[in-house]
């Protein structure tokens, strides 16, 4: 049995983490409807854009870092924690998570804090009514 390459192990782990978030997002879809899927699609797209731009600025190769999928897991985590978040705080949260908390500290596994936690914290700090909105599912 040959040892697996670390990138494949990390990609498989992130795929399982993303799959583990899907039942929670499905329950939120049952309660909130289509806006949760729109927020998830927007978050995934923004995560890929922010990760690609950050890697390009740092002159890192795009393919291995985008294929491992942790940016997508962070985006889905932010949406799962803040399902009623509007577009602007969502983009700010993902920017903080992927650019400031992850890439500014050197990239994958070199961050001081969990990037998704930084993004969620920043979104809640800038939008104090967001928590009440998430808990009440108001539009």
Protein Blocks (a to p, Z undefined) as FASTA:
>chain_A
ZZddfklmmmmmmmmmmmmmmmmmmmmmmmnommlmmmmmmmmmmmmmmmmmmmmmnopa
fklmmmnommmmmmmmmmmmmmmbcfklmmmmmmmmmmmmmmmnnpahiafbdfklmmmm
mmmmmmmmlmmmmmnopZZ
